[in-house]
C-alpha cells in the first residue's frame, strides 16, 4: 500500500483522475472491434469445443454418458451410436412425454424454461432489429457527428421528442410477448404436473400420500395428538395413520463425525499405502485439543488415532440407538393416508388453518428432509431468518466495492497504473505478462466467487432453518438472483453512470456557490442515459456473446476431465473417491436457473438501449437449449425430484425483470422526452402484477395439489395399494439416524495384506449382530478368497471394481445418485411381485412390550374407541362406533369394525392390533394408545430397538 500513497501536491489531481476512471471505466472497451473480436472468439471456441466433445464422447462414455450405464432400464435415455455426431438425432427426437418419464419433471421444466426464453428472445430480437434499431437510426442519424461508432448509432442517445414514443411502444410489446409465452408455457407445465401426479411412481410413493405436521405443542406430541391435529382440518371421512417422531439427540452429529473420521482415515491410508512394497514412515498428526494420550514430539500416530476414534464413535452410536425409546417426542410428526387424493385434499384444506399453532402441509420425500431443522420452533425460525437476511445483506454490501474495483482497475490494469506510479513502471517493464494477468485476473476472481456463492448460500439457508433440500435450493436461487441483479447489473451497470453525475456535481460545486445549485445544474436522467448507451451497453453485448463459451465448456466437461486427471496424477485418491467420481453428477438447478434469468434480465434492461443484445441473447438460448438437453439426458441427474417446484419462483423473477426493464426505459424517455411518456409506462406495472395474480389463482392450485375436492378423494386415486403396505412403509419417516449404516474404511485390494498388520479389529462380532446392530460390514471370519478377510475392519476394493456400478445399490452410496436412476426409496408395493425399494413388509413382533405368557383362559375385552377414556383424538363422533377390540383365546387381538369405511377383513385398519400375541398388561387392562408408550421392559431386553414399533407393526401409530 506504500506505493499507492501520494503527496499532497498531486493528491487532488489523482483524486480527480480516479473520479474520471469510476465515471467511465469502459472507455477502452467500447471499440467496435471488441464486439467482432468477442463474436469471433465466442463462435470459434464454441465450435471447437463442440467438435472436441463429439470426437471424445464415444471414447469416454463414463464422462459423457454415465446415465446410460447406471440408470435402470425404465429411466435410461435412448442409446447413442459411436459416430461423432450420432448424439444429435436422439437429442433432437426426444419429446417431452418421453423425457418426463426418463428424466423427471424437474429436468423437463428446466428444458421448457430454456426453450421459453429462446422463443421470447427470438421474437424480441426480431422486434429489436425490425423496429427499434431503424427508429433509433432514423430519428438520431441527423444529430450524430461520428457515424463510425455503430453502437452509438443503434442507441436512443440521439433520439429526441416524439421519436421516443417508440421506446414506450416497444416496452409494451416486450411485456406482452413475455406475458404470452409465460401464459402458454404455464398451461403446459400444469399439464405436465398433472401427468406427474398421475404417474405410477408418484401414486405409489409414501410421501405423496402423507402429511407433515410441525410445531406440535407439548400436550399433543404423540400419535393420538398427531391424529387429533389432522382431524381438525380433515374434511374427509378417512382416518390417517399418525406417526410421532422420537428425539434422536446427538446421533446425527455422531454419524457425521464418524463419516468424516472414516474419510480422513481412508485418505491417510491411500497416501501411506500408495506403494505397499515400500512403505514410508508412519503418518503422524497433531492431536486435537481433546486428546489426552501420549504424544511423541507433540504428534501422534494418525492411523492409530482414527482407528480408536472410529471405534469409540461406533460404540457411542450403538449405545445411543438402544436408548432412543426413552427419549422425548419431537414437535413434528406425519400422517399417512391410503391414497394420494386423500392427503392432498386435507393439505389443501389445511393451508389457511393452524390448529393449535401447528403447520400442516404435504410431506416431502424422506431423503429431502433436513432433519436437524425439523424441531425448530417458530420463534427460532424467525430469529434465524432475520440473521440470515443480515448475513446475505452484509455479503452483498461487502462485494460491492470489490466489484467496483474489479470493474475499474483489475479489468484494465492501466487504470491502476495511472494512480499507482510504481505499478505503472512495472506494467511498462513487462507488458506481455501483465496483459495475460489482465485477461485472466478479473474473470478468474469473478468466476471463483460465483463458484463459492452457491456453497455459501446453501450453508446460510441451512442455518436459517430450511427443512427440506428443495426449499433450500429455491432460496439459494433467490439469493443468487438478488445478488447478481444488485451487484452485477444495478451496481456494476449504474455505478459509473451515477458516479458520472456525482463527478459533475463535485466539479460544478467548485465554481458554484453551493452544492444545491450544482445539483440543480446537473441532469441526472441524461447523465445516466448517456453512460448506459455509450459505455455500459457495449460491455454487456460482448459479455453475453462470451456466455456461449460457458455452454460449450459444460458440454465438453472440461472441468471434470481436468479435475480427475489432476487428482489421479498428483494426489492419492481413495477407492471411495474413485467410486464417487464415476457416478453421474447432480445438476445444479439453482445456479443454472440463476444464470438463465440473469442473462434474460440484462437483455431486457438493455433491449431498447442496445437492441442488438436481444439477438445475442437469442443466439445463446438457441445453442444452450440444445446442449443442456443432451447434458440432462445423458450426463446429469436430478438429485431430489421436486416436481417442478422452481417454476413459480422462476416466473416471479422473470416478471420482476420486465418491471426493472420498464424502469430503465422510463429513465431513458425522461432524459430526452417528457413525464407524459413516463406516465404512459405506469400501466405496465399493474399489468405485470395483475398477470402474476392471475397465474397464482388460475394455475398454482392445480400445480400444488392432485385433488382439492373431498367428494372425489376416494374415487380419484389411480392405484389401490394395500393398507398393510401403507402402514408398514410409513416407518420410512423415522429419523434416518436410527437405521443409517455406518460406512467402513475402504482401501485398495493390493494393500490388503499390509493393512491387516497395522489395523486391528474395530469391535467384536457380537456387537454387530446383537440388538442395535449398525455395521454394514459383518466382522466375522469368511471363506478364503472372499472380499473381506476375517476380522478386517475395512473393505478391500480391487481396482477393477472401483466403479459406481458395483456400489450404486449400497446404502452408503445411494445418496450419490439421483431420484431418476432407479426406484424411489419411499415406493410402496401396490402390485404383486413389484420390488419395494428395500422396504421391509415383514411385521415385527410386539412381544417385548406385551407379556406373551398370559393364561390360556379366554379374555374378551370390549372397549369402544369413542368412549370417554380413549385419547381425545378418538372422541370425534365420526369414530365413536368405529370398532371394538377383542382378545381371543389364543391371545390374538382383533379390531372388529361395526361402522365406518373399513369393513374389509384384509384391510389393516380393520386389523390394527391383530397377530400381536398374548397380552397380559401389568394392571390387567387393555392398553390405550398412549399407555402403549409407557415404560415396559428395558430397551436392551427387546428384540427390536426401533422407536416407532407401534407404527411399524400396522398399529395406529
N, C-alpha and C positions, 0 to 999 in steps of 0.2 A: 504494500500500500504506500510505501515511502515514495515510490516512483510516481505516484499519482498526485502527491501534494504539490500545489502550485504556489508561487509567490503572490503577494498582494497586487503587484503591478499587473500581472496577466490574469488574475483570478476573475476579474469582471469580464474580460474578453472571452476567456474559456467558458465561463458560465453562459454567456450569450451563444457561444458555439454549441454547447450541449443542448440549449433550448432549441436551436435550429435543427439539431440532429433528431431530437424527440419529435419535433414538428413534422419532419419529413424523412423518416428512416429508410424509405424505399427508393430514394432518389436515384440510386444506381441500378435499380432493378426494373425500371418501367420502360426500358427499351423494347421495341417491337421484336428485336432479335431474340430476346429472352423467351418470348412466347413460342416462336418457331423452334428454338433450341429445346425448350421443355417438351413441346409436342413431338419433335423427332426422337428425343431420348426416350420419352414415355412409350411411344409406339414401337420403337426399335427393341428396347429391352423387354417389353411385354411380349412381343412376338418371339423373341429369342427364348424367354423363359417358358413360354407355351410349347415351343418346339422341344426344348430340353425335357420338359415333363413328358411329352408324347413319346420320346425315344427311351426315357428312363423307366417309364411306367411298366412296360412288360417285364422288365428285369428286376424290379423291386416292388413286388406286389404287396409285401407286408407293410410298406410305407404308403403306397399309392392306392391300395385297395384292401385294407385289412378287414373291412366288413364282409367281404366275400368269404373269407376263411373262417371268421369267428362267429358270425351271426347264424342263428338256426335257420332252417330251410324256409319257415313261414315268413321270416323277415329279411331274408337275403336279397340283395339287389340283383338285377339282371346280369348274367355273365358277360364279360368283356373279352374280346379276342386279343390276340397278341400283336396285331398290327399297330403301328404308331398312332393312327388316328381312328382306331376301332372304337374308342370311347365316345366319339361324337354321336354316333347313331343311337346307342342306348340312352344317352342323356337327353337327346332331342325327342325321342319317342316316349319317354317316361311321362305318364299323365298323373294328375293329382290323386285319382282314386287308387292307383297302384301305390303311389308314394305314401298316401295316408296309411295304408296297411303295412308297408315295409318300414317306413321311417318314423311314423307317429305324427301327431297333429302339430307339435311344436316346429318340426322341420318344415312341414308343408306350409304353415303360416309364415315362417321366415321367407320361404321362396316366393310365396304370393305377395308378401310385402315388398320384396325386391322387385318383382315384376310390376307391382303397382307404381313404385317410384320410377321405374323405367318408362312406363307408359305416360305418367304425369309429365316427366321432363322431356319426353319426345314431343308431346303436344305443346308444352310451354316453349321448347326450343323452336318449334315451327312458328309460334306466335312472336317470339323474340326476333327471329330472322325476317319474318314477313311483315311485321308491324312496327316493333319497337325500334329496330336499327334504321329502317327507312325514315321513320318520323324524326328520330334524333339527327340523322344526317341532313334530311331535307330542311328542317327548321333551324339548324345551327350552322350549316356549312358557310353561310354568308358571314358569320361572325368569327369563323376560325381562321386565324392567320397562318398557323403551321399545320397544313393538312397532311403532313407526313406521319404524324402521330395517330395511327389508326385507332388506338384505344380511346384517345380523347374525342375523336370524331364520332364514335359509336355511343358515347355517353350523352346524358341530357345537360352537360355542363354549359353548353352554348345555346340551349333552348330557352326561350322567354315567352311570357304571356300565354295566349291561348294554346300554344303548342304543347304546354304541359298538361292539358286535359287528356292527352294520350296516356300519360302516366296513370291518371285516375281510372281510365277505361281499362287499361291493361291490369291494374290492380284488381278490378272486379273480375276480369277474365281469369286471372291466376287463381283467385279464391274459388270461383265457380268450377274451374277444372279440377281443383283439389277436392272440392266437395263432391263432385260427381264420382270421381274414382274411389273416394272413401266410401260413399254410399253403395256403389256397385260391389266393391270388394267386401264390405261389411256383411252384405247379404250372403256372399259366397262363403265367408268364414263361418257365419251362423249355420249355414247348411252343412259344412264340414264338421262343425262342432256337434250338430245333431247326429250326424253319421257316426261320429266318435262315441257319443253317448250310447248309441245302439250297437256298437261293436261288441263282439263276443268277449274280448279281453276286459273291457270296461264293465260289462254286465256281470262278469264272473269275479271281479276284483272285490276284495273285502272293503277297501277304503271307500269305494263308490257307494256302498250301502250303509255307511257308518257316519255318525256324528261325533264331533269333538265338543266337549263341554269344558269350558275354562272358568277360572276364578270361582270355584265352588267354595261356599262358606264352610266353616269347620263342622257345623252340625249336620251337614249333608254329604260329607266325604265318605261315602260308602256306595255299594251297588244300589241299595234302596234309594239313597239320596240322588244318585245319577238318574235313576228311573223316574223319581218324583219331579226333578227339574225338567226332564224331557217331556213328561206328561203334561206339564203346564202350558207347553206350546204345541203339543201334538194334536192336530185336528183329525187324525185318523183313528181307527179302532184297533190299530196294531200295537202290540206290546214289544218293545225292542229288548235286546239283550244288553244289560248295563255292564260296564267294565270299569272298576275303580283301580287306579294305578298306585302301587306301593312305592314308598320312598327308597331309593337305592343308595342314598347317601353318597359316599366317596368312591363307589365302584367305577363310575365312568372315568374319573380322574386317574384312578389306579390303572385302568385299562390303557389310557392314553400314555401314561408314564411307562407302562410295560412295553407297548409297541415302540415307543421312542428308544427305550433301552435295547430292545432286540435289534432294531435297525442300526444303532450305534455299534453293537457287538458285531453284527454282520459286516459293517464297514471295516472295523478293525481286523476281523478275521480275513476279509478279502485282501487287504493290503499285506497282512502278515503271512498269509498262505499263498501269495501270488506265485511263488516258486517253492513248492513243498519240499523239494530236494535240497534247497539251500535257504534255510530259514534265516531271517535277520535276527537281531537282538529282540528280546521280548518288548512288545509295545508298552510304554509307560504313560501315565497321565497324571495330571494334577488332581488330587482328590477334591470332591465337593466339600463345602463348609460343614456339612452334617456328618462327614466321615470321622470316625473315632478310632480307627485301627492304626496299625504300624505303617510308617512310611519310610522310604529309602531316598534320602536326599530331597525330601518334600514331595515325592511321587510314589505312585502305587502301580501294580500290575493291572493294566486296563482290562485284560481278559478275565482275570480272577475277580475284579471288582464287579463287572457287569454280570458275570455268572452268578455271584452271590446276590446281587441286586435283583436280578430277574427271579431267582428262586424265592427271595423274600416277598416280592410283589405277588407272585403266584400263590404263595401261602396266604397272604392277606386277602387276596381276591376270593380264594376258595372259602376262607372263614367268613368273610362278609356276605357271600352269596348264601351261605347256610342260615344266616340270621336275618335275611330280608323280611321274612314274615312277621318279625317282631317290630318292624318299622311302622311309622305312621303313614296315613293315606295322603296322597298328593292332592293339590287343589285342582286337578283336572281329571277327566275320565272320558270314556267313549260309550256310545250306544250303537249296537249293530242291529240292523233290520234284515228281514228276509229278502227284500227286493230293493233295487236301486230307486225306483219311483217313490217308495215309502220314505226313505231317508231324505230325498230331495224335497218332497212335499213338506216335511217337518222343518227342514232347514230354511225353506222359503218362508214358512210361517213364523220362524224364529228370528228372521233377520232384523226386525224392528222391535224385538222384545228381549228383555234381560231379566228373566226370573231370578230373584234373589241376587241380582247384580252379576249374574253369570253371562257368558257369551257362548251361544250355541251356533255352530257352523258345520259345514261338511268336513269330514275328516280328511286330512292329507294322507298320502301314501306313508306307510311306516318308515321307509328309508328316506323320506323327505323331511321328517321331523327333526328339528334341532332340540333335542330332549332337555338340555340344560336350561333352556329358556322357557320351557313349558310351565314351571311352577311360579314364574314371576307374577307378582300382583299388579293391579292397575297403577298403583302409585309408583311402584318400581319401574314399570314401563314408561310412565310419563317422565320421570326423572332421567332415565337412561336416554329416552328420545330427545329430551332437551339438551343433555350433554353431547349427544351425537350431533345435533344440529350445530352446537358451538364448535365442535372439532372440525366438522365439514366446512363451516364458515371460516375458521382460522386457517385451514389448509388452503382454501381458495384465496384468501387475502394474502397469505404468505407467498403463494405462487405469482401473484400479480406483479410485484416489482421485478421478480426474476424473469417473468415472461416479457416484460417491457425491456429489460436489459438484453435478453436474447434477441429481441426484435431490432434493437438499435445497435448494439455493439458486437455480439457474437456472430450474427448473420452477416455483418460487414465489419471485419477487423480494422478497416481503415478508419472507421469512426472511433474505435477505441484508441488507435494510434494518434488521432488528432487531438485527444485530450490527455494522452499519456506519452510524453516525449521519449522516454527510454524505450517503451514498447515500439514506438514508431521507428526508432533506429534498428531494433531487432527485426521489425517487419520488413524494412528495406534491405537488410542484410541477407535474408533468405526468403524471397518472395514465393518460391515454389512450395516450400514446406508449409508456410502459413496459408497459402491458397488451399492446400489439401485440408489443413485444420479447419479453415473457414467453411469448406464444403461439407465437413463431417461433424464438426462440434455441435452446432445448433440442432441439426436433425437427430444426432445421437442422444443428446441430452433430452430433447423433447420426446423421442421415442422411448427412452428409458423411463421417463416419468409416466408416460402413458401405459407402459407395461406394468408399472408398480401401482398405479392408481386403482385398478380393479381389486388388487390384493388388499390394499389399504382400506378401501371402501367395504369390502366383504367383512373384514375384521371389525370395522366400526359398526356395521349393521348387526353382527352377532352380538356385540357388546350392547347395542341399542335394544336388543330383546326380540328380534325376529324369530318366530317359532318354526318357520319352515325355510328350507333352502330356496324354494320357489319364490317366496316373498322376499327373501334376502336378495336374490338375483334381480328382481324387479326394482327394488330400492337401489341396488348398485347401479343399474341402468339409469335410474332417475338422477342419482348423484353425479354420474359421469356426464350425462347430458347437460345438467345445470353447470357443472364445472367447465365443460367445453364451450357452452354458449357464453358464459360470463367472461372467461379468461381468453379463449381463443377467437371469439367472434366480437363480442361487445368491446372488451378492453383492448384486445390486440388490434381491432379494426378502428375503433373510435378514439383510442388513446391519442394517436398522433393528430387526429382531426381536432379533438378538444384541446390538446396541447398547443396546436397552432393558434387557436383562438386565445388561449391563455398568454401565449407569447406576444401576440399582437396587443393584448391589453396591457401587458407589462411594458412593452415598448412605448405605447401611447401614454401610459401613466408617467413616463419620464419627462414628457413635454407638456401634458395637460395638467391642470391644476389639481385634479383628484382622480382616484380610481373609478369613481362612479361615472365621470364624464368619459373616461376611456372605455368603460363598458357600454355606454350609450353609442359611442362611435363605431364599435365593433358590430359585425353582423354574424351572429353565432350560426344561424342556419346556412348562410352562404359559405362560411368557412368550413363547416363540416361537410357540406356537399362537394365543395372543391377538392378537399382532401380525399373523400371517398372515390371520386371519379378519377382523379389524377394519379394517386399513389396507391390506394388500397385495392381497388378493383383489379388492376393488372396482377398484383400479387396473388389474389385468390384464384384468378383464372389459371395461372401457372401451377398453383398448388393443387387444384382439382385435377389438372392433367396428370400430375405426378401420382395421384391416388391409384391410377391403373397399375402402377408398379406393385403396390401392396396386394392387389388382387392376384397378380401373376405370381408373386412370391408365395402367397398362400397355396396356390395350385401346385407350384413346384416343390413345396415342403422343404425349402432350403434350410430353414431354422432347425427342423427335425433332423435332417441329414447332417448338418454341421454339429449339432449338439451331441448326437450319438457317436459320430466319428471322433469328436474331441474327447468324449468320456471314455470310449474304448481305447483310444490311443494313449492318452496322457493320465487317465485316472484308473482306479481299480474298482469297477462296478461290482456290486454284489449280485448273486443269482436272482434275488428278488427284483432288483432294478432292471436286469435284463428282461425278466418276465413282464414287468410293468411297461417297459419300452415297447414291447411287441403288441400290446393291447391297443385297440382303437382309441384315439384321443377324443375327449369330450369337447363338444362345440361350445364356445363361449358366446352364448346368445347376447348377454348384456353388452359386451364390448362391440360386437358386430352391429347390433341394433343402434348403438350409440354412434358408431361411425356413419352408418347409413343416414340417420336422422341429422347428424351434424352437417354432412355434405349437403343434404337437402335444405337445411336451414340457411347455410351460407349462400347457396344458389338462389333461394327465394328472396333473400335480403338484397342481393345484387342483381336481381332479374331485370330491373329497369335501369339500373346504374351501368351495368355492363352485360347486355343481353347475350353476348357470346358465351357467357358462363353456363347458360342453360344448355347449350349444345354440348359443351364439355362434360357436364354432369350427366346428360342423357347417354353420351358415349360410355361413361363409366358404368352406369347401371345396366346398359345393354350387355357389356362384357362381363360384369360381375354376377349378374343373374344367371349366366351360363356356367361360370366357373364354380360358384358356390353350390350350384345344383349338383355338379359332379362330386364336390367335396362331401356334401351331406349324404349322397347316395353311396359313396364307396370309402370314404376316409373317416369322417367324424361320426360320433354317436351322440344322442341326447342322453345326458347323464340321468336326469329325472324328468319324466314326461309330465308336463303341467297342463296339457290340454289347451294350448294357445293362450296361456294366462297373460302374456305380454301384450296382446293385441290392443286392449283398451288403453293401456299406457302409451303405446306407440301412436295411436290416433290422437290422443290428447296432446302429445308433443308436436305432432305434425300440424295440428290446428294452431297451437301456440306459435309455431314457426311462421305460419301465414299471418298471424296477427303482428308478429315482430316485423315481418316484411312490409306490412301496411304502415307501420310506424316509420320505417325508413323512407318509404315513398312519401309519407306526409312531410318529412323533413325536406325532401327534395323539392316538392311542389311549393312549400312555403318559402324556400330560398329564392326561387325565381318566379313564383306565381303569387297566389293570394290565399287568405284564410278561407275564402269560399271553396277552394279546391280541397283544403284540409277537411272542412266540414262535410264535403261530399264523400270523403273516405270514411267518415264515422260510422255509417250504417254497416260497413263490413265487420266491425267489431261485434255487433249484435247478430249479424248473420252467422258468423262462425260460432259464437257461443250458443245461439239458438240451435244450430245444427248439432252441436255436441249434445245438447239436452235431448234433442230428437233421437239421436243414436242410443243414448243411455236408456231412454224409455221404450224404444221400439225393439232394439236388438239385444241389449245386455241381459234381460231376464232369460231369454231363450239360450244364451250362451252360458249362463251360470247354473241353470237348473234343468235337469232332464224332465221333471214333471213338477207342476205347481198346483194342479187341481186334485184335491184329496178324493174326489169322487171316482177318479180313474186310477188311483195309486196302485191298487191291487191288480187292475186289468192291464196296465201298460208295461208290466215287466216282461222283457223279451225272453227271459230264461227262467227256469223254475229250479233253482238249486235247492237241495235238501236242507231243511233247517238244522239237521245234525251237523252238516258240513259247515254251515254258517257259524253255529255256536262254537264248535271246537276250533275253527280257524280264527275266531276273534282273539284268541290268545296272541296273535301276531302283534297286537297293540301293546303288549307288555314292553317294558323298557328293554332295549337290546342288550344292555349291560349285563342282564341276568343270564343270557344264553350265548353271548358272543364268544366264539372260540379264540383262545389265546394263540397268537402266532408263534411259531417255533423258528429259531435261528436257522437260516439256510447257508450252506457252504457248497463250494464246488466239489463234485464227487472225487476229483483227483486228489483232494486234500483230506479225504475222509479218515484215512489211517493216522494222519498227524493230529487231527482234532481229538481223536479218542485218547491220545496221550496227554493233551493239555486241558481237556474239558471234562470234568466229572459230571455225573448224573444230576438232573435238576431236582426231582422228587421221586419218592418210591412209587411203585406202580399202584399200590393200594389207594393212594390219594387220588390218582387219576380215574379210578374206576369205582370209587365209593360215592356217597351222597355228595352232591355239589361238584361232580366231575366237570372239568372245564377244558382240559387239554385236547387238542385235536390230533396229537401225535401220541399214540399208545407207547408207554415206556415199559415194554416187556420184550423178552428175547424173541427174535424172529428167525425164520429159516435162513440159512446161508444163501447169499446171492440176492436177497431182497434189498429194497432201497434203504431200509433202516436197520442197522445192526443193533445188537442187544445193548440196552441201557445207553443209547446215544441220544442226548437231549438236543439234537439238531437234526436237520433234514439235509441229506446229501443229494444234490441235484446234478445229474450228468449234463454236460454241455449241450448235448442234442435235445434235451428236454427243457431248456431254459426258454420256453416259449409259452405264451399265454394260452395256447390251445390245450396244453396239458393241465392247466390250473383254473380255467375260467369257471368251472363249476364248484371250485373250492370256496368255502365261506370267507376265507381271509383274502381272496382276490375278487370276490363278487362285486365289491364296490368299484372296482376299476372299470368295469363295463357299464353299458347304458341300459335303459329300460327296454329298448327295442332289439336287444341282442338275443333275447330268449323270453321265456315265460315270466311274467311279473311275479315278484316274491309273494305278494298277497293274493294270488289267484286261488279261487275257491273251486273245488272239483264239483262240477254240476253234471257231468256225464260219466257213465261207467267207462273205466279204462283211461280216463284223461288224467295225466300227471298233475299233481297239485303243487308243484314247485317246492317240494321238500316239506310241505305242511303235514304234520302228523295228524291223522284222523283217528288214531287209536285212543280210546278213553283211558284216563289214568285213574287208578282206584283212589277212593277217598278214605280207605280204611285207617290211615294214620289219624284222622280226625273223628272217626266213628268207631266205637268199640264193637268189633265183629263177634265177640264172644258172648252174644246175648243168648238168652234161653230159647228153647225150641218151641215154647208155647206161642200161640198166635197173639200178635199185638196189632190191634187196629186202632189207629189214632186219626180221628177225623177233625179237620180244622179248616174252616173257611178262610181263604186268604183275605177276604174283605172284612174280617172281624176287627174289633177294636184293638186286639192285642197284636195285630200284624203291623209291620212297618208302615209309616204314613204313606209311602208311595203306593201301597196296595189298598188304601181305604177309598179310592175312587170308586164311585158306583159302577163304573164300567167293568171293574174287576171283581165286584162284590160276590158274584156267584160263579166265578170262573172255574174253580176246581176244588177238589178235595184231595188231601194227601192220605195215603193208606200204606201201612207197613204190614206186609203179608206174613204168613207162617214161615216162609223161608228167608225172611229178612229183607226182601226187596221192597223198595219204596216206589210207589207209583203215584202219578198225578192224574186223576181221573176227571176229565172235563165234564161239566154239566151244561154250561152255556158259554157262548163266545166263539171266536173263529177257529180255535184249534181243537178240532174233533178227530183229526186223522191219527190213528194209533201209531203210525210211523213217524209222526212229527215230534221232534224233540221237545217242543213246547207242551205237548201232551204227556211227556215222559221226562220231565225235567230232573227228577230225582230217582229215576229207575236204575237198576243194576248197580246200586251202590254197595250192597252187602248189609249184613245185620247191623242194627243200631241199638245202642243202649246208652243214652246220654246220662251224664252224671246225676241229673235231677229227675230222670225218668220221663221227661217230657220231650216232645218233638221240638227240635231247634228251629227257630225262625232264622231268616237270612242273616240278620245282624248277629244272632247268637252263634251262628256257624263260624264267625270270625273270632270268638272268644278263645283264649289260650287253651290248647289241648296239650298233647304230648310235646315235648321239646322238639325244636326243629331237627336236631341231629338224629332223632329216632324215626323220622319219617322217611319213607322210601322215595318220596318226591318232595324236593325243596322248592318247588315252584310256588311263588307267592300268590298266584292267581288260580289256585287249584279249583276253586268252585266254578269259575268261568270255563276252565279248561276241560271240565267233565260234563259239559252240557247242562249245568245248572243255571240258575237265574243270573249269576254273576259270571 
